[in-house]
Amino acid sequence: MSAHAFRNLVAAAILSLTSITGVATTASASSDLSVTATSNPYQRGPAPTAGGVSGVGSFSISYVDVPAESGPRFGGGRIFYPRDTGQGTFGVVAISPGGGSVQASVGWLARRLATHGFVTMAISNVANDDNAPERGGQLQAALEYLTTQAPAEVRRRADTGRLAVAGHSLGGGGALFAARSNPSLKAAFAMAPWSVVSNWSGVGVPTMLVGGSKDRTAPVGTFAIPMYQGLPNSTRKAYAELTDADHLTFTGPTPLVSTLAVSWVKRFVDGDTRYTQFLCPGPSGDKVAQYRSNCPYN
């Protein structure tokens, strides 16, 4: 073989090898991108960090007020929603205040969750003395309003298949009543919950309860802990007790409550397993008296 023919043969071999390698690399990258894009279509926002989940999220938001007469089965409220329209629809969360309170007392949580990629509404109740079962019904009415009657800019962002409830005090008890009567809900989050019912064996909705060691209105030993114990072990559940929290702690922004609420709703409404790290094994330190869960959440 001549030197010229040999050089041509070598060049052809190198070109062939380069082409094969390039195709393999491209196929591998394409496969990885496909898995990332399709593994969770509801993933919203950047990768979570400890500082991120404890504070305001990455989504800019708007709000619209709902007058009481617009929702005859609840007392009106304020809707918060992400302005983003490029990531698809968002999960929906209705939040009820405690006895004698209006939507402003849980508005901080509605606003916070919206900045993390949810359509939310902090509701006012029909009457200040509505008990937990009535508040549960009003939460469900609020979810129906959000997904069927709210202004168009809200409805086009709301995912009707990914709904959740939350509440404080009697509203927290209401969240459990809503979860018991509507098993299609994706999550429930109850702060300093108050309810005379402690047997929640019929609840299959993933439920987190958060209480305060200094709460004299809804002592955790009387309410939150028995409620947690009353949930089936087959239900994904958690209980966090904050060392320095009283009943009113949950009516304003608190980093640890934000971490738990955002992580719980992200994990179960969005199915975003990136947030499991903040729930399993859960928070610890001098700000947490105890944390119980039935992790892992598969």
Buried (B, 14 or more C-beta within 10 A) or exposed (E): EEEEEEEEEEEEEEEEEEEEEEEEEEEEEEEEEEEEEEEEEBBBBEEBEEEBBBBBBEBEBEBBEBEEEBBEEBBBBBBBBBEBEEBEBBBBBBBBBBBEBBBEBBBBBBBBBBBBBBBBBBBBBBEBEBBBBBBBBBBBBBBBBBBEEBEEEBBEBBBEEBBBBBBBBBBBBBBBBBBBBBEEBBBBBBBBBBBEBBEBEEBBBBBBBBBBBBBEBBBBEBBBBBBBBBBEEEBBBBBBBBBEBBBBBBBEBBEBBBBBBBBBBBBBBBBBBBBBBBBBEBBEEEBBBBBBBBBEBE
